[in-house]
């Protein structure tokens, strides 16, 4: 069975893309391998994101803030999917080798929230990403044509929003 490599991108690679990496590594075991990176990495995982992941029992020992340049070189893993989680990363995303399938799943940056609301903002980002990743891993990735898969991948945020409203 093929394992699909997925790269989540945002600007700072300190919260949103890190959360997505941890969630997909857990939810997609055996089918997906997750990575994350940023256009201007902050150099550390945001403490509130790390705390939430630990609280929920995710493996955090390999998580680190890194540049997307690590995924453009000849030693980089072959990527099957690239998902941007912030508008700035989507607008400036480089071309990655192998023409991976791309999608944009925008999520508000919890790092921008200061004070008491930051913990809730991290939880909201986590919830949005967790639901989208849940929908993503349920896609029949290996058994549908590329055009259908691309359409379904890009519609994940809308489907997640509909699920949220129905709940």
RAGICOR-V162147 format. One line per field, one symbol per residue. ss: DSSP state (@ for helix, = for strand, . for the rest). phi: phi as a letter, one per 40 degrees, with the letter a starting at -180 (. if undefined). psi: psi as a letter, one per 40 degrees, with the letter a starting at -180 (. if undefined). A space follows every 50 residues. Layout:
ss: ???
phi: ???
psi: ???
//
This chain:
ss: ...=======.....@@@@@@@@@@@@....=======........@@@@ @@@@@...........=@@@@.........====..@@@@@@........ ====.....@@@..@@@@@@@@@@@@@@@@@@@@@@@........@@@@@ @@@@.@@@@@@@@@@@.
phi: .cbccbbcbaccfbbdccdcdcccdccbdgbbbbbaabcbccgaccdccc ccccdcgccbcccacaccccbbcccccccbbbbcbacccccbcccbdgfc cbabbcbdcccccbgcccdccccccdcccccccdccccccdcbbcccccd cccccddcccccccccc
psi: hhhhhhhhiacefecddddddddddddfhddihiiiiidgieeihhdddd dddddeeihedehihiiedeeeideiihhdihhheidddddehihiiefi hiihghhihedehiadedddddddddddddddddddeeigdeeiiddddd dddeeddddddddddd.
//
